[in-house]
Amino acid sequence: MDDSNNNSKSLLKKAYNCKSNEFESMLEKIDDELRKNKDDQDALTAKLVLTSKMAVKRIDSK
């Protein structure tokens, strides 16, 4: 595995465990990774996981 693949797998793991106060900074990291490789499946999944968590948090706060 190369460093980019390791990084995106790490981001995916972090996205699953991310706390609400870390959402914005984590999203920036994921977007940076996607700028390097827009087809990175782990980074895309991490973004999906994180944005889903953000949506749930928003609904719960209403």
KETIDREN-279339 format. One record per atom (N, C-alpha, C, O, CB): y, z, x; residue number from 1. Coordinates in nm, 2 decimals, decimal comma. Glycine has a CB too. Example, Ala and Ser with C-alpha at 12.3 -4.5 7.8 and 13.67 -1.06 7.14 Angstrom:
<atoms>
+--------+--------+--------+------+
:     py :     pz :     px : resi :
+--------+--------+--------+------+
:  -0,57 :   0,78 :   1,32 :    1 :
:  -0,45 :   0,78 :   1,23 :    1 :
:  -0,33 :   0,78 :   1,32 :    1 :
:  -0,33 :   0,85 :   1,42 :    1 :
:  -0,45 :   0,90 :   1,13 :    1 :
:  -0,22 :   0,71 :   1,28 :    2 :
:  -0,11 :   0,71 :   1,37 :    2 :
:   0,00 :   0,79 :   1,29 :    2 :
:   0,11 :   0,80 :   1,34 :    2 :
:  -0,06 :   0,57 :   1,41 :    2 :
+--------+--------+--------+------+
</atoms>
This chain:
<atoms>
+--------+--------+--------+------+
:     py :     pz :     px : resi :
+--------+--------+--------+------+
:  -0,12 :   0,00 :   0,08 :    1 :
:   0,00 :   0,00 :   0,00 :    1 :
:   0,12 :   0,00 :   0,09 :    1 :
:   0,13 :   0,06 :   0,19 :    1 :
:   0,00 :   0,12 :  -0,09 :    1 :
:   0,23 :  -0,07 :   0,04 :    2 :
:   0,35 :  -0,07 :   0,12 :    2 :
:   0,44 :   0,04 :   0,07 :    2 :
:   0,41 :   0,10 :  -0,03 :    2 :
:   0,42 :  -0,21 :   0,11 :    2 :
:   0,55 :   0,06 :   0,14 :    3 :
:   0,65 :   0,16 :   0,10 :    3 :
:   0,71 :   0,15 :  -0,04 :    3 :
:   0,73 :   0,24 :  -0,11 :    3 :
:   0,76 :   0,17 :   0,20 :    3 :
:   0,73 :   0,02 :  -0,08 :    4 :
:   0,79 :   0,00 :  -0,21 :    4 :
:   0,70 :   0,04 :  -0,32 :    4 :
:   0,74 :   0,10 :  -0,42 :    4 :
:   0,83 :  -0,15 :  -0,22 :    4 :
:   0,57 :   0,01 :  -0,30 :    5 :
:   0,47 :   0,04 :  -0,40 :    5 :
:   0,45 :   0,19 :  -0,40 :    5 :
:   0,44 :   0,25 :  -0,51 :    5 :
:   0,33 :  -0,02 :  -0,36 :    5 :
:   0,45 :   0,26 :  -0,29 :    6 :
:   0,45 :   0,41 :  -0,29 :    6 :
:   0,57 :   0,47 :  -0,36 :    6 :
:   0,55 :   0,57 :  -0,43 :    6 :
:   0,44 :   0,46 :  -0,14 :    6 :
:   0,68 :   0,41 :  -0,33 :    7 :
:   0,81 :   0,46 :  -0,39 :    7 :
:   0,80 :   0,45 :  -0,54 :    7 :
:   0,84 :   0,54 :  -0,61 :    7 :
:   0,93 :   0,39 :  -0,33 :    7 :
:   0,76 :   0,33 :  -0,59 :    8 :
:   0,76 :   0,31 :  -0,74 :    8 :
:   0,65 :   0,40 :  -0,80 :    8 :
:   0,67 :   0,45 :  -0,92 :    8 :
:   0,73 :   0,17 :  -0,77 :    8 :
:   0,54 :   0,43 :  -0,74 :    9 :
:   0,44 :   0,52 :  -0,79 :    9 :
:   0,49 :   0,66 :  -0,79 :    9 :
:   0,47 :   0,74 :  -0,89 :    9 :
:   0,31 :   0,51 :  -0,71 :    9 :
:   0,57 :   0,70 :  -0,69 :   10 :
:   0,63 :   0,83 :  -0,69 :   10 :
:   0,74 :   0,84 :  -0,80 :   10 :
:   0,75 :   0,95 :  -0,86 :   10 :
:   0,70 :   0,85 :  -0,55 :   10 :
:   0,82 :   0,73 :  -0,82 :   11 :
:   0,91 :   0,74 :  -0,93 :   11 :
:   0,85 :   0,75 :  -1,07 :   11 :
:   0,90 :   0,82 :  -1,15 :   11 :
:   1,00 :   0,61 :  -0,93 :   11 :
:   0,73 :   0,69 :  -1,08 :   12 :
:   0,66 :   0,70 :  -1,21 :   12 :
:   0,61 :   0,84 :  -1,23 :   12 :
:   0,63 :   0,90 :  -1,34 :   12 :
:   0,54 :   0,60 :  -1,21 :   12 :
:   0,56 :   0,90 :  -1,13 :   13 :
:   0,52 :   1,04 :  -1,14 :   13 :
:   0,64 :   1,13 :  -1,17 :   13 :
:   0,63 :   1,22 :  -1,25 :   13 :
:   0,45 :   1,09 :  -1,01 :   13 :
:   0,75 :   1,11 :  -1,10 :   14 :
:   0,87 :   1,19 :  -1,13 :   14 :
:   0,92 :   1,17 :  -1,27 :   14 :
:   0,97 :   1,26 :  -1,33 :   14 :
:   0,98 :   1,16 :  -1,02 :   14 :
:   0,91 :   1,05 :  -1,32 :   15 :
:   0,96 :   1,02 :  -1,45 :   15 :
:   0,88 :   1,10 :  -1,56 :   15 :
:   0,94 :   1,15 :  -1,65 :   15 :
:   0,95 :   0,87 :  -1,49 :   15 :
:   0,75 :   1,11 :  -1,54 :   16 :
:   0,67 :   1,19 :  -1,63 :   16 :
:   0,71 :   1,33 :  -1,63 :   16 :
:   0,70 :   1,40 :  -1,73 :   16 :
:   0,52 :   1,17 :  -1,60 :   16 :
:   0,75 :   1,38 :  -1,51 :   17 :
:   0,78 :   1,53 :  -1,50 :   17 :
:   0,93 :   1,56 :  -1,50 :   17 :
:   0,97 :   1,67 :  -1,48 :   17 :
:   0,72 :   1,58 :  -1,37 :   17 :
:   1,01 :   1,46 :  -1,53 :   18 :
:   1,16 :   1,48 :  -1,52 :   18 :
:   1,21 :   1,57 :  -1,63 :   18 :
:   1,17 :   1,56 :  -1,75 :   18 :
:   1,22 :   1,34 :  -1,53 :   18 :
:   1,30 :   1,66 :  -1,59 :   19 :
:   1,37 :   1,75 :  -1,69 :   19 :
:   1,49 :   1,68 :  -1,74 :   19 :
:   1,54 :   1,58 :  -1,68 :   19 :
:   1,41 :   1,88 :  -1,62 :   19 :
:   1,54 :   1,72 :  -1,85 :   20 :
:   1,65 :   1,65 :  -1,92 :   20 :
:   1,78 :   1,65 :  -1,83 :   20 :
:   1,86 :   1,55 :  -1,84 :   20 :
:   1,68 :   1,71 :  -2,05 :   20 :
:   1,80 :   1,75 :  -1,75 :   21 :
:   1,92 :   1,75 :  -1,67 :   21 :
:   1,91 :   1,65 :  -1,55 :   21 :
:   2,01 :   1,63 :  -1,48 :   21 :
:   1,95 :   1,89 :  -1,62 :   21 :
:   1,79 :   1,59 :  -1,53 :   22 :
:   1,77 :   1,50 :  -1,42 :   22 :
:   1,76 :   1,35 :  -1,47 :   22 :
:   1,74 :   1,26 :  -1,39 :   22 :
:   1,64 :   1,53 :  -1,35 :   22 :
:   1,77 :   1,33 :  -1,60 :   23 :
:   1,75 :   1,20 :  -1,66 :   23 :
:   1,84 :   1,09 :  -1,60 :   23 :
:   1,79 :   0,98 :  -1,56 :   23 :
:   1,78 :   1,20 :  -1,81 :   23 :
:   1,97 :   1,12 :  -1,59 :   24 :
:   2,07 :   1,01 :  -1,54 :   24 :
:   2,04 :   0,97 :  -1,39 :   24 :
:   2,04 :   0,86 :  -1,36 :   24 :
:   2,21 :   1,06 :  -1,55 :   24 :
:   2,02 :   1,07 :  -1,31 :   25 :
:   2,00 :   1,04 :  -1,17 :   25 :
:   1,86 :   0,97 :  -1,15 :   25 :
:   1,85 :   0,88 :  -1,07 :   25 :
:   2,00 :   1,17 :  -1,08 :   25 :
:   1,76 :   1,01 :  -1,23 :   26 :
:   1,63 :   0,94 :  -1,22 :   26 :
:   1,64 :   0,80 :  -1,26 :   26 :
:   1,58 :   0,71 :  -1,21 :   26 :
:   1,53 :   1,02 :  -1,30 :   26 :
:   1,72 :   0,78 :  -1,37 :   27 :
:   1,73 :   0,64 :  -1,42 :   27 :
:   1,80 :   0,55 :  -1,32 :   27 :
:   1,77 :   0,43 :  -1,30 :   27 :
:   1,82 :   0,64 :  -1,55 :   27 :
:   1,90 :   0,61 :  -1,24 :   28 :
:   1,96 :   0,53 :  -1,14 :   28 :
:   1,86 :   0,49 :  -1,03 :   28 :
:   1,87 :   0,38 :  -0,98 :   28 :
:   2,08 :   0,61 :  -1,08 :   28 :
:   1,78 :   0,59 :  -0,99 :   29 :
:   1,68 :   0,56 :  -0,89 :   29 :
:   1,58 :   0,45 :  -0,93 :   29 :
:   1,55 :   0,36 :  -0,85 :   29 :
:   1,60 :   0,69 :  -0,85 :   29 :
:   1,54 :   0,46 :  -1,06 :   30 :
:   1,45 :   0,36 :  -1,11 :   30 :
:   1,52 :   0,22 :  -1,11 :   30 :
:   1,46 :   0,12 :  -1,07 :   30 :
:   1,40 :   0,40 :  -1,25 :   30 :
:   1,64 :   0,22 :  -1,16 :   31 :
:   1,71 :   0,09 :  -1,16 :   31 :
:   1,73 :   0,03 :  -1,02 :   31 :
:   1,73 :  -0,09 :  -1,00 :   31 :
:   1,85 :   0,11 :  -1,23 :   31 :
:   1,76 :   0,12 :  -0,92 :   32 :
:   1,77 :   0,07 :  -0,78 :   32 :
:   1,63 :   0,00 :  -0,74 :   32 :
:   1,64 :  -0,10 :  -0,68 :   32 :
:   1,80 :   0,19 :  -0,69 :   32 :
:   1,52 :   0,06 :  -0,78 :   33 :
:   1,39 :   0,01 :  -0,74 :   33 :
:   1,37 :  -0,12 :  -0,81 :   33 :
:   1,31 :  -0,22 :  -0,75 :   33 :
:   1,28 :   0,11 :  -0,78 :   33 :
:   1,41 :  -0,13 :  -0,94 :   34 :
:   1,40 :  -0,26 :  -1,01 :   34 :
:   1,49 :  -0,37 :  -0,96 :   34 :
:   1,45 :  -0,49 :  -0,97 :   34 :
:   1,42 :  -0,23 :  -1,16 :   34 :
:   1,60 :  -0,33 :  -0,90 :   35 :
:   1,69 :  -0,44 :  -0,84 :   35 :
:   1,62 :  -0,50 :  -0,72 :   35 :
:   1,63 :  -0,62 :  -0,69 :   35 :
:   1,82 :  -0,37 :  -0,79 :   35 :
:   1,53 :  -0,42 :  -0,65 :   36 :
:   1,46 :  -0,47 :  -0,54 :   36 :
:   1,34 :  -0,57 :  -0,58 :   36 :
:   1,32 :  -0,67 :  -0,52 :   36 :
:   1,40 :  -0,36 :  -0,45 :   36 :
:   1,28 :  -0,53 :  -0,69 :   37 :
:   1,17 :  -0,60 :  -0,75 :   37 :
:   1,16 :  -0,59 :  -0,90 :   37 :
:   1,11 :  -0,49 :  -0,95 :   37 :
:   1,03 :  -0,56 :  -0,68 :   37 :
:   1,21 :  -0,69 :  -0,97 :   38 :
:   1,22 :  -0,67 :  -1,12 :   38 :
:   1,09 :  -0,68 :  -1,18 :   38 :
:   1,08 :  -0,64 :  -1,30 :   38 :
:   1,31 :  -0,79 :  -1,17 :   38 :
:   0,98 :  -0,72 :  -1,11 :   39 :
:   0,85 :  -0,72 :  -1,17 :   39 :
:   0,76 :  -0,61 :  -1,14 :   39 :
:   0,64 :  -0,61 :  -1,16 :   39 :
:   0,78 :  -0,85 :  -1,13 :   39 :
:   0,82 :  -0,50 :  -1,08 :   40 :
:   0,74 :  -0,38 :  -1,03 :   40 :
:   0,69 :  -0,31 :  -1,16 :   40 :
:   0,77 :  -0,24 :  -1,23 :   40 :
:   0,83 :  -0,29 :  -0,94 :   40 :
:   0,56 :  -0,32 :  -1,19 :   41 :
:   0,51 :  -0,26 :  -1,31 :   41 :
:   0,52 :  -0,10 :  -1,31 :   41 :
:   0,55 :  -0,05 :  -1,42 :   41 :
:   0,36 :  -0,29 :  -1,32 :   41 :
:   0,51 :  -0,04 :  -1,20 :   42 :
:   0,52 :   0,11 :  -1,19 :   42 :
:   0,67 :   0,15 :  -1,22 :   42 :
:   0,69 :   0,24 :  -1,30 :   42 :
:   0,48 :   0,16 :  -1,06 :   42 :
:   0,76 :   0,08 :  -1,17 :   43 :
:   0,90 :   0,11 :  -1,20 :   43 :
:   0,94 :   0,08 :  -1,34 :   43 :
:   1,01 :   0,15 :  -1,40 :   43 :
:   0,99 :   0,03 :  -1,10 :   43 :
:   0,89 :  -0,03 :  -1,39 :   44 :
:   0,91 :  -0,07 :  -1,54 :   44 :
:   0,85 :   0,04 :  -1,63 :   44 :
:   0,91 :   0,08 :  -1,73 :   44 :
:   0,85 :  -0,20 :  -1,57 :   44 :
:   0,73 :   0,09 :  -1,59 :   45 :
:   0,67 :   0,19 :  -1,67 :   45 :
:   0,75 :   0,32 :  -1,66 :   45 :
:   0,77 :   0,39 :  -1,76 :   45 :
:   0,52 :   0,22 :  -1,63 :   45 :
:   0,80 :   0,35 :  -1,54 :   46 :
:   0,88 :   0,47 :  -1,52 :   46 :
:   1,00 :   0,47 :  -1,61 :   46 :
:   1,05 :   0,57 :  -1,67 :   46 :
:   0,92 :   0,49 :  -1,37 :   46 :
:   1,07 :   0,35 :  -1,61 :   47 :
:   1,19 :   0,33 :  -1,70 :   47 :
:   1,15 :   0,35 :  -1,84 :   47 :
:   1,23 :   0,41 :  -1,92 :   47 :
:   1,25 :   0,20 :  -1,67 :   47 :
:   1,04 :   0,30 :  -1,89 :   48 :
:   1,00 :   0,31 :  -2,03 :   48 :
:   0,98 :   0,46 :  -2,06 :   48 :
:   1,02 :   0,51 :  -2,16 :   48 :
:   0,87 :   0,23 :  -2,05 :   48 :
:   0,91 :   0,53 :  -1,97 :   49 :
:   0,88 :   0,67 :  -1,99 :   49 :
:   1,01 :   0,75 :  -2,00 :   49 :
:   1,03 :   0,83 :  -2,09 :   49 :
:   0,79 :   0,72 :  -1,88 :   49 :
:   1,10 :   0,72 :  -1,91 :   50 :
:   1,22 :   0,80 :  -1,90 :   50 :
:   1,31 :   0,77 :  -2,02 :   50 :
:   1,37 :   0,86 :  -2,08 :   50 :
:   1,29 :   0,77 :  -1,77 :   50 :
:   1,33 :   0,64 :  -2,06 :   51 :
:   1,41 :   0,61 :  -2,17 :   51 :
:   1,35 :   0,66 :  -2,30 :   51 :
:   1,43 :   0,70 :  -2,39 :   51 :
:   1,44 :   0,46 :  -2,18 :   51 :
:   1,22 :   0,67 :  -2,31 :   52 :
:   1,16 :   0,73 :  -2,43 :   52 :
:   1,19 :   0,88 :  -2,43 :   52 :
:   1,22 :   0,93 :  -2,54 :   52 :
:   1,01 :   0,70 :  -2,42 :   52 :
:   1,18 :   0,95 :  -2,32 :   53 :
:   1,21 :   1,09 :  -2,32 :   53 :
:   1,36 :   1,11 :  -2,35 :   53 :
:   1,39 :   1,21 :  -2,42 :   53 :
:   1,18 :   1,15 :  -2,18 :   53 :
:   1,44 :   1,02 :  -2,31 :   54 :
:   1,59 :   1,04 :  -2,34 :   54 :
:   1,61 :   1,02 :  -2,49 :   54 :
:   1,69 :   1,09 :  -2,54 :   54 :
:   1,67 :   0,93 :  -2,26 :   54 :
:   1,54 :   0,93 :  -2,55 :   55 :
:   1,56 :   0,90 :  -2,69 :   55 :
:   1,51 :   1,02 :  -2,77 :   55 :
:   1,57 :   1,06 :  -2,87 :   55 :
:   1,48 :   0,78 :  -2,74 :   55 :
:   1,39 :   1,08 :  -2,73 :   56 :
:   1,34 :   1,20 :  -2,80 :   56 :
:   1,44 :   1,31 :  -2,79 :   56 :
:   1,46 :   1,39 :  -2,88 :   56 :
:   1,20 :   1,23 :  -2,75 :   56 :
:   1,49 :   1,33 :  -2,67 :   57 :
:   1,59 :   1,44 :  -2,65 :   57 :
:   1,71 :   1,42 :  -2,73 :   57 :
:   1,76 :   1,52 :  -2,79 :   57 :
:   1,63 :   1,44 :  -2,50 :   57 :
:   1,75 :   1,30 :  -2,75 :   58 :
:   1,87 :   1,27 :  -2,83 :   58 :
:   1,84 :   1,30 :  -2,98 :   58 :
:   1,93 :   1,36 :  -3,05 :   58 :
:   1,92 :   1,13 :  -2,81 :   58 :
:   1,73 :   1,26 :  -3,02 :   59 :
:   1,69 :   1,29 :  -3,16 :   59 :
:   1,67 :   1,44 :  -3,19 :   59 :
:   1,72 :   1,49 :  -3,29 :   59 :
:   1,56 :   1,22 :  -3,20 :   59 :
:   1,61 :   1,51 :  -3,09 :   60 :
:   1,59 :   1,65 :  -3,11 :   60 :
:   1,73 :   1,73 :  -3,11 :   60 :
:   1,73 :   1,84 :  -3,17 :   60 :
:   1,51 :   1,70 :  -3,00 :   60 :
:   1,83 :   1,67 :  -3,04 :   61 :
:   1,95 :   1,75 :  -3,03 :   61 :
:   2,04 :   1,73 :  -3,16 :   61 :
:   2,14 :   1,79 :  -3,17 :   61 :
:   2,03 :   1,70 :  -2,91 :   61 :
:   2,00 :   1,64 :  -3,25 :   62 :
:   2,08 :   1,62 :  -3,37 :   62 :
:   2,05 :   1,71 :  -3,48 :   62 :
:   2,10 :   1,71 :  -3,59 :   62 :
:   2,06 :   1,47 :  -3,42 :   62 :
+--------+--------+--------+------+
</atoms>
